[in-house]
Amino acid sequence: MKNIQIVFFLCCFLLISFTSCNNSEVQQIQSQLSAAQEQISSLQEQLAQAKRQLAAEESSPPEASPENEDITVQQLKEDLIHRTDLIPVEAQLGGTFRYYEDTIKLLENHYVYAYAEDGHISVDMFLKYADQGDGVINWTLVAYDAGGGMTLN
């Protein structure tokens, strides 16, 4: 009878040890699963963001070509970048206005959209250009929005 009790207690001890070992393994696996699920969620969000960005790029109209073949899109952009005098608002808090070349878009009928900022305020502008020949481009500010709504110039 005593041997049966010892065997019984030994079996109970082994069963408890085995169960606690399984519980820690289960907890470790659950932790790994949770980390994997968080990583999947993060990747799904990155994918959704990339899809939204791609859809926005695909839906924007292609850039127009200059109507005068003597001037290129790059020449127009480079010329405008140096024409900060066309920006209709004053820089704030010691900032310096600048254009961002990737935001300059050539539109039809000699119009151009441009975005500029000084680090504190920004301005969206519609300009009209005219090729005067010999590399001279004449710019006219048509309208702008510096946060207060579109203003015609």
C-alpha positions, 0 to 999 in steps of 0.5 A: 500500500505504501508503494502504491502511495509513493507511485501515486505521489510520484505520478502526481509530481510528474503530471504537475511538472509536465503541466507547468512545463507545458504552461510556460511553453504555451505562454512562450508560444502565445507571446510569439504569436502575439508579436507575429500578429502585431508585425502582420498588422504593422505590415498590413498598414504599411501596405494599405498606405503604399496602395493609397499613395500609389492610387493618388499618384496614378489619379493625378494627371500627367504633367503637360509639355511646354507648348514651345519646343525651345523650352523644357519642363526642367528649364521651366522648373529651374527658372522658377526655383530662382524666382522667389520674388514671385512668392506673394507673402513675406517669410516668417520668423527668419525663415526663407521661402523656397520652392520644392521642385517635385511640387512644381507641375506644368499645366496646360496653356502656359500655366504652372502650379507651384508650392513654396514654404519657409518652414512656418507658412506655405503658399500654393500658387498658380503662375503663367509663363511666357517664353521670351526667347534666348532662355528668358522666361517671363512669369506672372502670378495669377492666384495664390493661397497662403492659408486664407483661401484663393486670392486672385492677383 
